[in-house]
Amino acid sequence: MTNNYVIYHLHDDKGSLLDSCTKWEEYVDRASDCGMKAIASTNHGYNLNWTDKKLYAESKGLKYINGIEAYLTPQLYHTKINKNGKSEQYKVRDNFHTILLAKNRYGVEELNNAINKSYDSDHKYYKPRITFDEFFNLSNDIIKISACLASPLRCYNDKCVDYDSEVYKRLLKFYDYYEVQYWNSQDQIEYNQYLYKMSKEYNKPLIMATDTHSINSYKAECRKILMISKGIEFTNEDEFDLTFKTYDELVNALEKQQSLPREVYMEAIENTNRMAETIQDFKLNTKSRYPILTGSRESDAQEYIKHTKSMFKDKVDKGIIPFNEVESFKKDLKEELSVFKKTDMLGFMLSMSELMCWCKSHGIPIGPSRGSVAGSRCAFVTDIIDVDSVRWNTVFSRFCNENRVESGD
C-alpha cells in the first residue's frame, strides 16, 4: 500500500454555495507539500473555474480530477389531489448528495452537460438537481461515488414521498464506490458499517473521503461564521472536523473512530489512489480561441460578413444611418472586415453580435459600449455597441490592429 492518499471530496471558496473560506490554491499547495499525487474539486452543484484549477494543480505536480458534489432527486414533480378533487403537481425538497468525477475529457463534457441541465427551471428547486433517471443514464466516463451522510443510500428511504425499494437497489448497484468517512459521530459510524455490509453484498469497493471544507482550524472557524451569516447552525458541528488531513492524521482519526476493521479502512484509503489512477489525464489547449457558432471558423467568418451587410442595409432603410453617410460607412466597413479577417476575429465579432442581439430581444439591458470597441463601425452596425465611432471621434485601430494581434475581450 501507498503511505498517502488522494483527497477527492473537497470544497473551496469559489463554489460550494458559499460553504468554504479556503482558496483552491491553499489546498493544492498543502497537498503538494504532503507528496500527494492528485487532487479533486467537488464543489456543491457546479464546477466553475475548473480550467484554472487544473492548470494550477498541474503546476504543482498534481493530477487534477474534475468533479462536483451533485444533488439528486427521485423525480422533478410529484402529483397530489387538491381539495377540489383536481390533481396538481408540486416539487419536494429532496436534494440527495452524490460525488461525480470525470474520468477523461469526455467525462468533463458529460459532467458539464449534467450541471447545465440541473440549473434548468424545472430541475432547480432550492438546489440545482438531476433526477435519478438522469443519474442512471450517466456513462462510464463518469465515476459515481455515494458521498456523505446526505447520500441517497442513507436518506432515500420509506420516509420519502415516492420511495421505491427497487430504485434503491438500483442505486446500490449503480455506484462505482461506496464512500466512508472518518468522523467520530454515531451516525457516521453506523453508516460506515452499513456501507461495509452493502459492499460485501453488492461487491462494491469502499473509498475513504475527507469531505474537506477548510485547510486548517482557523479557516474552519471562519466557515462557521459564514454559516451563521447564512442562518445555518449545526448543534453537533464539533463532531465533524472538515479540515485538511494528512495521511497520518486520517489514519489516526479512523483508529479513533473504530467503525471498521483496520484492513478495511486501510483498503478504502488505498482505493483513493486506485481511483485517481483510472483518471485519464489530458492537456488543455491554452491558445486563445473564439466560439464557433456555425460549424467552422470559415463559415463563421462568412456569416459575419453577410450579417454585417444585412444589418447595414436594415439600418439604412430605417434611417438609422443617414443617406449622406452611406458611402463613408461602406468604406469603413470594408476596411474593418478586411482587418478582422487578417486577425481572425470575424467569428468573435459574430458571437458578440449574436449575444448582444439576444440580450436586446429578451429585454436585458446592456451598455452603449465598453472600451476600445467603440472605435468599430462594424460593431455599431451589428448591434454590439450603440456608438458610431465617427460621431464620437473614436479610433478603430485601438480596438483591432493587424500589426498588434490580440485576443478580443
N, C-alpha and C positions, 0 to 999 in steps of 0.2 A: 504493500500500500504506500501511497504518497503522503508524506507528512505535510500536507497542505490541502486546500480545498478551493472551490470556486463559489463566490457569492453571486448567486443567480437571481435572488429575490431582493431587490434593492430599490429604494425610493429617494429622490433628490428634490431640491428646492425648485427645479424648473418644471415640475409636474406634480403628479400625485395629489391634485386638487388641494394644494397648499397643506400638505401633510408632512413636510420636512423642511428643515432650515439648513441643510448641508448641501454644499455645492458638489456637483458631479466630479469636478477635478480633485476635490479633497479625498473622495473615496478612491479614485484611481491612483493618486499619489500614495495613499496608505497601502492599497493592495499591491502596488509595485514594490514598495519598501518591504512588504511581507513575503515577497517572492511568489505571489500568486500568478497564475498563467493566463487567467481570463476573468472577465467581469461582465455582468449583465445590467441593463437598465430595464426596470419593470414598473414604471410609474402607473398610477391608477388611471385606466381609461384611455390613455393616449401616449404616444412616443415622440413628441416634438423634439427637434434638435438632435435627432439620432445620428445624423451625419457628422456633426461637430463632436458628439460623444465618441463616435467610432474613431475619428482621427486623433482625438486626444488620447484615448486608451492605447491606440497603436503607437503613438509617440512615446509611450511609457513602456512599450514592450508587451502589452496585454492584448489578447484576443478579445474583440468586442462582440457581445451577444445581444442582439436586438430583441426586445420583448415588451410586454405590457402585463399588468395585472388587470385582466378583463372582468367585466361584470356580466354575469349570465342571468337569464330569466327563462322559466319554462315556456312561457308564451307572452306575446306582447299585450293581448287583450283577453279579458275574461267576460263572460256573459252572465247577467242575472236578470231576474224578473222584478220590475219595479212595482209600486203599489197600485198602478193602473193596469197591471197584468201584461205589460209590454216588456219585451227583452231590451236590455241596453248593455253596451259594452263599457268596461272600465279597466283601469290598469292597477296592478298590485306592485307595491314597492318591495320586490324580492330580488335584490341585486347580489347574487352569489359570486364569490371571488374565484378566479382561476388564472394561473400563470400560463401565458402563451409565449414561446420563444421561437424566433425564426431560425430555421436550420440552415438556410442558404439564402442567396439573393432572391430566389423565387418566393421563399417564405416571407421575406421582408415585404415584397409586393402584396402577397396574400394578406399579411397582417395589416398593412396599411388599408387595404380594401375593407377588411372587417371592422377596423376602427372607424373609417368613414361612415360605414353603414350604421354603426352604433350611435352616431350622432344625428341620424335622421329623426324627424319629428315624431314618427310613430315608434321608434326604438327608444329614444331617450325619455326617461321618467325619473327625475332626481339625478340619476346617473346615466351615462351612455351605456347601452346594453346590447348584447347579441343574444339570440334565442338558443335554446338547447339544440334545436334542429340545425341552426347555422353553425353551432359549435361542432356538431356531429359531422357536418359536411367539410370541415377543415381537412386539408390534405396532410400527407406525411411530411410536407415541408415545414410544418409547424409542430413543435414539441409541446405536448399538453401536460401540465402538472397541476395537481389538485389544489394547491395553495393552502391558506391558513385556516383558522377556526371558522372563517366565514365561507368556507368551501361548500359547494352543494353536497359533497359527500358527508358533511356534518349537518348542514342546515336544511337541505331539501328532504323533508320527512312528512309523516302523515298529518302534521300540523299545517302544511302548506295547502293553499286553495285547491290546486289540481295535482296533488301528489299521485304519482303512478309508480308502483314498485318496479315495473318492467323498465321504465325510463331510468330509475335509479340504478338498476343492474347494468343498463347500457352505459351509464356514466362510469361505473366501476370498470367496465371492460374497455372503455374508450381512452381513458387516461394512459399516458406513457409511464408516468411515475406518480406515486403517492407521496405527498410532502409531509414529513415530520419536522418538528421544531423543538428547540431546547428549553423553552420557557418552563420555569418551575411552578406551574399552576395546575390545579387538579383537572381543569378542562383539557389542557394540552396533554397532560399525562394520559388521561383516558382516551383522548383522540389518537395519540400515538399508538397506544395499544390496540385500538380498534383497527387502525390502518395496517398495523403489523399482521393482524389476523386476516384482513382482506387481501394483503399482499401475498400471503401463502395460498389463499383460496383462489385468487384470480391470476396468480403468477405475475405479479407486477412488482418491480423494484421500488424500494423506498429511496427517497432522496432527502438530504438534510438542508433545510432552509434556515436562514437567519432573519429573514423579513426585516432587513436593516433599514432604519429610518434616520439614524443620526451617526455621525462619525465618532462622537465621544459624549461623555456625560453632560458637558456644558451645552452642546447643541441639542441634547435630549431635553434639557430644561427649557431651552428656547422654544423647542417644539411644543412643550406643554403649555407655554404661554400662548403660542399660536393657536393651539386647540381651544383654549379657554376663550380667546378672542372670537373664535368661530362658534362659541356656545357649546363646545364639546368637552365634557369632563368624564373621565373614567374613574370609578371608585377603586378599581383594582389595577390601576396603571402600574404600580410598583412591581406587580408580578411579571410584567412584560418589558424586559430590558431589550430595547431595539437598537442598541449601539453596535458599531462595527466590532466584529470578533476575529481575533487571530485564530489560527488553527488550535493552539493550546488552550485558549480561552473557551473555544467552542467545545472541545473535548471535556474540559473541566466542568462546564455547565451541564453537559449530558451525564457525566458521572454523578453530579449532584442531583439531577432530576430523577434518575433511576426508573425511567419509564420502560426502557427496553434493555435487553441483554447487550453487553458491550460489543460483541461481534456484530450485532445487528446495526447499532448506530454507527459503528466504525465503517461498515459496508455502505451505509447511507451517505456518509461523508465522502467516501471514495466515489460514489455514484455521481457526485457533482463534477468530479474530474472526468469521469467517463462520458457524462452528458456533454460537457464542453468539448471533448474530443470529437464528438459527432457533428459539431457545428462546422460547416464548410465555409471557411473564410473567403472573402472576395475583396478586391481593391475598388475603391471609389474612383470614378473619373472626376478629378477636381478641376478639370478645364472648364472655363465658363461656357455655358450653353444656354440657348434660349428655348422656350417651349415650342413644340411642333404641333400645330393645330390641324393641318390638312393632310397629314401623311408623310410629308418630307419637307426639308428646308427649301428645296427648289419650288415646290408647289406653294408653300407659304409665301415665298418671295413674289411669285406671280400673282397670288391672291391679293397681297397688299397693294401692288401696283394697280390692279383692277379696282380694288376697294377705294384707293385714292382718287382715281379718275371718276368713279361713280359718285362718290361723296362730293367731289369738286363740282360736278355738273349739278347735283342737287342743291348745293349752296348758291350757285349762280342763278339757278331757276327760282329760288326762293328770295333772291335779293340780298342774301347774307353777304355775298361777295359782290360789290358794286361792279357794274359793267365796265367802267373805266379802269378797273384794277385786274381784269381777267388776264390780260397778256402778261402783266407783271407776275401774277400768281403762277401762270403756266411755266414761265421761265424759272421761277424759284423752285417749283415742284419738280421740274425735270432735273435741275441741279441736285436737289436733295435726294431724290430717288437714286441718282447715279452714285452719290456718296454712300447712301445706305447699302447699296449693292456691293460696293467695294469693301465696306467694313462688315458685311454680313449681318446687317441689322434689320433687314426688311421683315423677317419673321418676328423679331422682337417688337417692331412697330405694329405689326398685325395683332399680336397678343395684347398689347397695351390698348389698342383701339377697341378690340373685342371686349376687354374688361371694362373700359370706361363707358362704352355704349350700353353694356349690360347694366351697369350701375344706374345710368340715367333712365333706362327703360323701367327699372324697378324702384325708382324714387329714392335712390341712395345718393345723398349729397356728396359732391366732390368739389375740390377747389378749382380755381381758374387755371392754375398751373403750379409747377414746383421746379425750381432750379432752372438749369440751362435749357431744358426742353422748350421753354418759352421762345427760343430762337428759331423754332421749326414751323414753317408754314404747312408742311405735311401733317404735323401733329395737330395743328389747328383745323385743317380740312377734315381729318379723320376723327375729330371729336376727342382726341386725347387731352387737349387743352382748349381753353376758350380765349386764348390770347393770340392776336395777329402780330407776328414779330415786326412787321414793317411799321405798323401804327405805334408800337411801343419801343421801337429802336433797339430790339434785341438781336443778338448775333448768332446765326446758325452754327458757325464753326466752333463756338464754345460748347455746343451740345454734341456735335458729331464732326469729326475731322479725320480725313483719310490718312493724314500724317501722324495721327495720335489715336490709334485704335484702342478703345477701352470697352469694358462691358457696360451696356446700358443698365441703368438702375431706375 
